[in-house]
Amino acid sequence: IRKIAKEGRPYHMVLMDIQMPVLDGYKLRNYCERFVIVLTASAIEGDQKKCLASGINDYLAKPVRLALLKENLETIC
């Protein structure tokens, strides 16, 4: 993501799983100034609040419903 940004190829948003081995959604928020939507398979009570409090823009539980993803994307377009 940093490489693409440095090359002058901006992106509008990042859609990724909250739990990734090298760079998870929480760490990404420290490096990325763009709109971040995270996905999770473990929608545990309190997770959404934790994500939003960390600066992540939105949180979606998997499986993602297309209508909900579309609604989220429309807020940033």
N, CA, C and O atoms as CSV, one atom per row, in Angstrom:
chain,resi,resn,atom,element,x,y,z
A,1,ILE,N,N,0.833,-1.185,0.000
A,1,ILE,CA,C,0.000,0.000,0.000
A,1,ILE,C,C,0.877,1.248,0.000
A,1,ILE,O,O,0.634,2.192,-0.752
A,2,ARG,N,N,1.905,1.238,0.859
A,2,ARG,CA,C,2.806,2.398,0.891
A,2,ARG,C,C,3.522,2.576,-0.434
A,2,ARG,O,O,3.695,3.700,-0.905
A,3,LYS,N,N,3.941,1.466,-1.039
A,3,LYS,CA,C,4.656,1.525,-2.316
A,3,LYS,C,C,3.782,2.165,-3.392
A,3,LYS,O,O,4.243,3.026,-4.141
A,4,ILE,N,N,2.537,1.748,-3.467
A,4,ILE,CA,C,1.617,2.308,-4.456
A,4,ILE,C,C,1.422,3.800,-4.231
A,4,ILE,O,O,1.417,4.579,-5.184
A,5,ALA,N,N,1.264,4.198,-2.983
A,5,ALA,CA,C,1.075,5.612,-2.658
A,5,ALA,C,C,2.311,6.421,-3.033
A,5,ALA,O,O,2.192,7.518,-3.578
A,6,LYS,N,N,3.504,5.884,-2.742
A,6,LYS,CA,C,4.742,6.597,-3.070
A,6,LYS,C,C,4.947,6.723,-4.576
A,6,LYS,O,O,5.565,7.679,-5.045
A,7,GLU,N,N,4.432,5.764,-5.326
A,7,GLU,CA,C,4.554,5.801,-6.783
A,7,GLU,C,C,3.564,6.771,-7.415
A,7,GLU,O,O,3.543,6.923,-8.636
A,8,GLY,N,N,2.757,7.417,-6.614
A,8,GLY,CA,C,1.804,8.388,-7.133
A,8,GLY,C,C,0.552,7.763,-7.716
A,8,GLY,O,O,-0.147,8.390,-8.512
A,9,ARG,N,N,0.268,6.535,-7.326
A,9,ARG,CA,C,-0.956,5.867,-7.775
A,9,ARG,C,C,-1.916,5.787,-6.592
A,9,ARG,O,O,-1.992,4.758,-5.920
A,10,PRO,N,N,-2.638,6.856,-6.341
A,10,PRO,CA,C,-3.503,6.890,-5.155
A,10,PRO,C,C,-4.658,5.899,-5.247
A,10,PRO,O,O,-5.081,5.511,-6.336
A,11,TYR,N,N,-5.140,5.512,-4.122
A,11,TYR,CA,C,-6.277,4.625,-4.006
A,11,TYR,C,C,-7.296,5.326,-3.124
A,11,TYR,O,O,-6.946,6.201,-2.332
A,12,HIS,N,N,-8.533,4.945,-3.263
A,12,HIS,CA,C,-9.597,5.628,-2.533
A,12,HIS,C,C,-9.956,4.966,-1.218
A,12,HIS,O,O,-10.393,5.628,-0.277
A,13,MET,N,N,-9.772,3.665,-1.159
A,13,MET,CA,C,-10.139,2.949,0.047
A,13,MET,C,C,-9.398,1.626,0.114
A,13,MET,O,O,-8.825,1.155,-0.868
A,14,VAL,N,N,-9.427,1.041,1.309
A,14,VAL,CA,C,-8.857,-0.284,1.528
A,14,VAL,C,C,-9.955,-1.149,2.135
A,14,VAL,O,O,-10.604,-0.759,3.105
A,15,LEU,N,N,-10.153,-2.325,1.554
A,15,LEU,CA,C,-11.116,-3.296,2.054
A,15,LEU,C,C,-10.317,-4.546,2.377
A,15,LEU,O,O,-9.810,-5.213,1.476
A,16,MET,N,N,-10.202,-4.867,3.666
A,16,MET,CA,C,-9.358,-5.999,4.057
A,16,MET,C,C,-9.882,-6.682,5.305
A,16,MET,O,O,-10.704,-6.135,6.040
A,17,ASP,N,N,-9.388,-7.888,5.527
A,17,ASP,CA,C,-9.736,-8.626,6.732
A,17,ASP,C,C,-9.057,-7.962,7.929
A,17,ASP,O,O,-7.921,-7.500,7.821
A,18,ILE,N,N,-9.729,-7.915,9.040
A,18,ILE,CA,C,-9.165,-7.284,10.236
A,18,ILE,C,C,-7.970,-8.064,10.765
A,18,ILE,O,O,-7.064,-7.479,11.359
A,19,GLN,N,N,-7.954,-9.378,10.558
A,19,GLN,CA,C,-6.867,-10.203,11.085
A,19,GLN,C,C,-6.035,-10.772,9.941
A,19,GLN,O,O,-6.394,-11.787,9.345
A,20,MET,N,N,-4.933,-10.114,9.644
A,20,MET,CA,C,-4.005,-10.570,8.619
A,20,MET,C,C,-2.668,-10.841,9.287
A,20,MET,O,O,-2.355,-10.208,10.295
A,21,PRO,N,N,-1.867,-11.763,8.758
A,21,PRO,CA,C,-0.632,-12.157,9.444
A,21,PRO,C,C,0.428,-11.061,9.572
A,21,PRO,O,O,1.076,-10.969,10.615
A,22,VAL,N,N,0.621,-10.246,8.569
A,22,VAL,CA,C,1.697,-9.247,8.609
A,22,VAL,C,C,1.180,-7.860,8.970
A,22,VAL,O,O,1.726,-7.193,9.848
A,23,LEU,N,N,0.134,-7.440,8.293
A,23,LEU,CA,C,-0.410,-6.102,8.513
A,23,LEU,C,C,-1.916,-6.221,8.660
A,23,LEU,O,O,-2.628,-6.365,7.667
A,24,ASP,N,N,-2.406,-6.162,9.891
A,24,ASP,CA,C,-3.843,-6.274,10.106
A,24,ASP,C,C,-4.509,-4.909,9.986
A,24,ASP,O,O,-3.839,-3.891,9.810
A,25,GLY,N,N,-5.816,-4.900,10.081
A,25,GLY,CA,C,-6.570,-3.656,9.931
A,25,GLY,C,C,-6.204,-2.591,10.943
A,25,GLY,O,O,-6.226,-1.402,10.626
A,26,TYR,N,N,-5.869,-2.997,12.155
A,26,TYR,CA,C,-5.496,-2.019,13.187
A,26,TYR,C,C,-4.162,-1.352,12.849
A,26,TYR,O,O,-4.030,-0.133,12.967
A,27,LYS,N,N,-3.187,-2.135,12.437
A,27,LYS,CA,C,-1.877,-1.570,12.071
A,27,LYS,C,C,-1.988,-0.730,10.809
A,27,LYS,O,O,-1.343,0.312,10.693
A,28,LEU,N,N,-2.804,-1.182,9.865
A,28,LEU,CA,C,-2.972,-0.442,8.624
A,28,LEU,C,C,-3.447,0.971,8.902
A,28,LEU,O,O,-3.017,1.917,8.241
A,29,ARG,N,N,-4.314,1.117,9.857
A,29,ARG,CA,C,-4.854,2.444,10.180
A,29,ARG,C,C,-3.733,3.429,10.521
A,29,ARG,O,O,-3.879,4.630,10.289
A,30,ASN,N,N,-2.630,2.943,11.063
A,30,ASN,CA,C,-1.502,3.812,11.402
A,30,ASN,C,C,-0.753,4.306,10.176
A,30,ASN,O,O,-0.083,5.337,10.231
A,31,TYR,N,N,-0.861,3.576,9.064
A,31,TYR,CA,C,-0.107,3.911,7.855
A,31,TYR,C,C,-0.958,4.508,6.751
A,31,TYR,O,O,-0.427,5.088,5.803
A,32,CYS,N,N,-2.230,4.378,6.858
A,32,CYS,CA,C,-3.124,4.712,5.758
A,32,CYS,C,C,-4.047,5.865,6.139
A,32,CYS,O,O,-4.680,5.853,7.194
A,33,GLU,N,N,-4.106,6.846,5.271
A,33,GLU,CA,C,-4.989,7.986,5.522
A,33,GLU,C,C,-6.284,7.871,4.723
A,33,GLU,O,O,-7.122,8.772,4.763
A,34,ARG,N,N,-6.444,6.790,4.013
A,34,ARG,CA,C,-7.636,6.579,3.197
A,34,ARG,C,C,-8.747,5.913,4.000
A,34,ARG,O,O,-8.576,5.557,5.166
A,35,PHE,N,N,-9.869,5.760,3.352
A,35,PHE,CA,C,-11.031,5.125,3.943
A,35,PHE,C,C,-10.738,3.643,4.114
A,35,PHE,O,O,-10.363,2.977,3.149
A,36,VAL,N,N,-10.899,3.117,5.312
A,36,VAL,CA,C,-10.614,1.714,5.593
A,36,VAL,C,C,-11.880,1.010,6.068
A,36,VAL,O,O,-12.507,1.418,7.045
A,37,ILE,N,N,-12.243,-0.063,5.353
A,37,ILE,CA,C,-13.339,-0.931,5.766
A,37,ILE,C,C,-12.712,-2.288,6.071
A,37,ILE,O,O,-11.989,-2.840,5.241
A,38,VAL,N,N,-12.981,-2.815,7.237
A,38,VAL,CA,C,-12.437,-4.134,7.589
A,38,VAL,C,C,-13.551,-5.174,7.601
A,38,VAL,O,O,-14.720,-4.870,7.838
A,39,LEU,N,N,-13.142,-6.408,7.335
A,39,LEU,CA,C,-14.049,-7.544,7.342
A,39,LEU,C,C,-13.631,-8.490,8.447
A,39,LEU,O,O,-12.445,-8.595,8.758
A,40,THR,N,N,-14.577,-9.173,9.035
A,40,THR,CA,C,-14.248,-10.149,10.066
A,40,THR,C,C,-15.220,-11.317,10.038
A,40,THR,O,O,-16.405,-11.159,9.748
A,41,ALA,N,N,-14.692,-12.481,10.345
A,41,ALA,CA,C,-15.534,-13.672,10.451
A,41,ALA,C,C,-16.030,-13.849,11.885
A,41,ALA,O,O,-16.989,-14.582,12.125
A,42,SER,N,N,-15.387,-13.189,12.824
A,42,SER,CA,C,-15.780,-13.329,14.231
A,42,SER,C,C,-16.392,-12.025,14.724
A,42,SER,O,O,-15.717,-11.185,15.317
A,43,ALA,N,N,-17.672,-11.881,14.468
A,43,ALA,CA,C,-18.386,-10.667,14.867
A,43,ALA,C,C,-18.769,-10.771,16.344
A,43,ALA,O,O,-19.929,-11.000,16.686
A,44,ILE,N,N,-17.788,-10.599,17.194
A,44,ILE,CA,C,-17.987,-10.688,18.639
A,44,ILE,C,C,-18.447,-9.330,19.154
A,44,ILE,O,O,-18.001,-8.288,18.673
A,45,GLU,N,N,-19.329,-9.351,20.120
A,45,GLU,CA,C,-19.825,-8.111,20.700
A,45,GLU,C,C,-18.649,-7.262,21.192
A,45,GLU,O,O,-17.785,-7.750,21.920
A,46,GLY,N,N,-18.627,-6.026,20.800
A,46,GLY,CA,C,-17.559,-5.118,21.202
A,46,GLY,C,C,-16.498,-4.932,20.135
A,46,GLY,O,O,-15.759,-3.948,20.169
A,47,ASP,N,N,-16.406,-5.867,19.176
A,47,ASP,CA,C,-15.406,-5.741,18.111
A,47,ASP,C,C,-15.627,-4.502,17.256
A,47,ASP,O,O,-14.681,-3.791,16.918
A,48,GLN,N,N,-16.887,-4.250,16.909
A,48,GLN,CA,C,-17.170,-3.100,16.056
A,48,GLN,C,C,-16.770,-1.800,16.759
A,48,GLN,O,O,-16.167,-0.922,16.141
A,49,LYS,N,N,-17.099,-1.675,18.029
A,49,LYS,CA,C,-16.724,-0.471,18.778
A,49,LYS,C,C,-15.210,-0.315,18.836
A,49,LYS,O,O,-14.693,0.794,18.701
A,50,LYS,N,N,-14.494,-1.425,19.035
A,50,LYS,CA,C,-13.033,-1.397,19.085
A,50,LYS,C,C,-12.462,-0.927,17.747
A,50,LYS,O,O,-11.541,-0.111,17.718
A,51,CYS,N,N,-13.002,-1.437,16.646
A,51,CYS,CA,C,-12.531,-1.043,15.319
A,51,CYS,C,C,-12.775,0.440,15.068
A,51,CYS,O,O,-11.871,1.164,14.652
A,52,LEU,N,N,-13.980,0.879,15.320
A,52,LEU,CA,C,-14.315,2.282,15.070
A,52,LEU,C,C,-13.520,3.213,15.976
A,52,LEU,O,O,-13.130,4.301,15.553
A,53,ALA,N,N,-13.279,2.802,17.205
A,53,ALA,CA,C,-12.494,3.616,18.135
A,53,ALA,C,C,-11.039,3.731,17.685
A,53,ALA,O,O,-10.368,4.714,18.003
A,54,SER,N,N,-10.547,2.735,16.949
A,54,SER,CA,C,-9.153,2.766,16.489
A,54,SER,C,C,-8.977,3.631,15.242
A,54,SER,O,O,-7.853,3.833,14.781
A,55,GLY,N,N,-10.079,4.141,14.696
A,55,GLY,CA,C,-9.986,4.992,13.519
A,55,GLY,C,C,-10.386,4.305,12.226
A,55,GLY,O,O,-10.405,4.934,11.168
A,56,ILE,N,N,-10.702,3.029,12.301
A,56,ILE,CA,C,-11.188,2.316,11.120
A,56,ILE,C,C,-12.563,2.884,10.779
A,56,ILE,O,O,-13.388,3.108,11.665
A,57,ASN,N,N,-12.799,3.111,9.500
A,57,ASN,CA,C,-14.019,3.801,9.091
A,57,ASN,C,C,-15.277,2.956,9.158
A,57,ASN,O,O,-16.352,3.465,9.474
A,58,ASP,N,N,-15.151,1.664,8.862
A,58,ASP,CA,C,-16.330,0.811,8.958
A,58,ASP,C,C,-15.914,-0.636,9.148
A,58,ASP,O,O,-14.768,-1.011,8.903
A,59,TYR,N,N,-16.860,-1.432,9.586
A,59,TYR,CA,C,-16.630,-2.810,10.018
A,59,TYR,C,C,-17.776,-3.646,9.475
A,59,TYR,O,O,-18.942,-3.341,9.726
A,60,LEU,N,N,-17.453,-4.693,8.734
A,60,LEU,CA,C,-18.485,-5.565,8.192
A,60,LEU,C,C,-18.214,-7.009,8.599
A,60,LEU,O,O,-17.076,-7.475,8.540
A,61,ALA,N,N,-19.257,-7.708,9.007
A,61,ALA,CA,C,-19.126,-9.119,9.365
A,61,ALA,C,C,-19.261,-9.968,8.101
A,61,ALA,O,O,-20.062,-9.668,7.216
A,62,LYS,N,N,-18.455,-11.042,8.038
A,62,LYS,CA,C,-18.555,-11.974,6.912
A,62,LYS,C,C,-19.606,-13.028,7.234
A,62,LYS,O,O,-19.757,-13.375,8.405
A,63,PRO,N,N,-20.321,-13.541,6.283
A,63,PRO,CA,C,-20.261,-13.163,4.872
A,63,PRO,C,C,-20.889,-11.784,4.667
A,63,PRO,O,O,-21.901,-11.445,5.280
A,64,VAL,N,N,-20.272,-11.013,3.805
A,64,VAL,CA,C,-20.707,-9.640,3.556
A,64,VAL,C,C,-21.905,-9.653,2.616
A,64,VAL,O,O,-21.911,-10.329,1.587
A,65,ARG,N,N,-22.888,-8.906,2.992
A,65,ARG,CA,C,-24.063,-8.756,2.126
A,65,ARG,C,C,-23.760,-7.661,1.114
A,65,ARG,O,O,-23.320,-6.572,1.480
A,66,LEU,N,N,-23.995,-7.953,-0.149
A,66,LEU,CA,C,-23.668,-7.025,-1.228
A,66,LEU,C,C,-24.333,-5.664,-1.033
A,66,LEU,O,O,-23.705,-4.631,-1.264
A,67,ALA,N,N,-25.578,-5.652,-0.616
A,67,ALA,CA,C,-26.292,-4.385,-0.423
A,67,ALA,C,C,-25.613,-3.528,0.646
A,67,ALA,O,O,-25.526,-2.308,0.501
A,68,LEU,N,N,-25.138,-4.155,1.707
A,68,LEU,CA,C,-24.465,-3.416,2.775
A,68,LEU,C,C,-23.111,-2.884,2.303
A,68,LEU,O,O,-22.745,-1.753,2.618
A,69,LEU,N,N,-22.376,-3.691,1.554
A,69,LEU,CA,C,-21.095,-3.233,1.005
A,69,LEU,C,C,-21.324,-2.076,0.048
A,69,LEU,O,O,-20.595,-1.085,0.083
A,70,LYS,N,N,-22.323,-2.194,-0.798
A,70,LYS,CA,C,-22.647,-1.119,-1.732
A,70,LYS,C,C,-22.984,0.167,-0.981
A,70,LYS,O,O,-22.533,1.248,-1.359
A,71,GLU,N,N,-23.770,0.045,0.073
A,71,GLU,CA,C,-24.143,1.210,0.884
A,71,GLU,C,C,-22.876,1.885,1.475
A,71,GLU,O,O,-22.762,3.111,1.482
A,72,ASN,N,N,-21.945,1.067,1.960
A,72,ASN,CA,C,-20.711,1.606,2.523
A,72,ASN,C,C,-19.877,2.300,1.454
A,72,ASN,O,O,-19.325,3.374,1.697
A,73,LEU,N,N,-19.783,1.698,0.282
A,73,LEU,CA,C,-18.988,2.284,-0.798
A,73,LEU,C,C,-19.597,3.594,-1.284
A,73,LEU,O,O,-18.872,4.518,-1.651
A,74,GLU,N,N,-20.908,3.675,-1.288
A,74,GLU,CA,C,-21.569,4.907,-1.727
A,74,GLU,C,C,-21.294,6.068,-0.794
A,74,GLU,O,O,-21.358,7.222,-1.218
A,75,THR,N,N,-20.992,5.797,0.454
A,75,THR,CA,C,-20.698,6.890,1.393
A,75,THR,C,C,-19.373,7.560,1.097
A,75,THR,O,O,-19.158,8.707,1.488
A,76,ILE,N,N,-18.476,6.853,0.407
A,76,ILE,CA,C,-17.160,7.454,0.135
A,76,ILE,C,C,-17.014,7.926,-1.305
A,76,ILE,O,O,-16.030,8.582,-1.646
A,77,CYS,N,N,-17.987,7.598,-2.150
A,77,CYS,CA,C,-17.911,7.992,-3.579
A,77,CYS,C,C,-18.625,9.287,-3.826
A,77,CYS,O,O,-18.663,9.765,-4.960
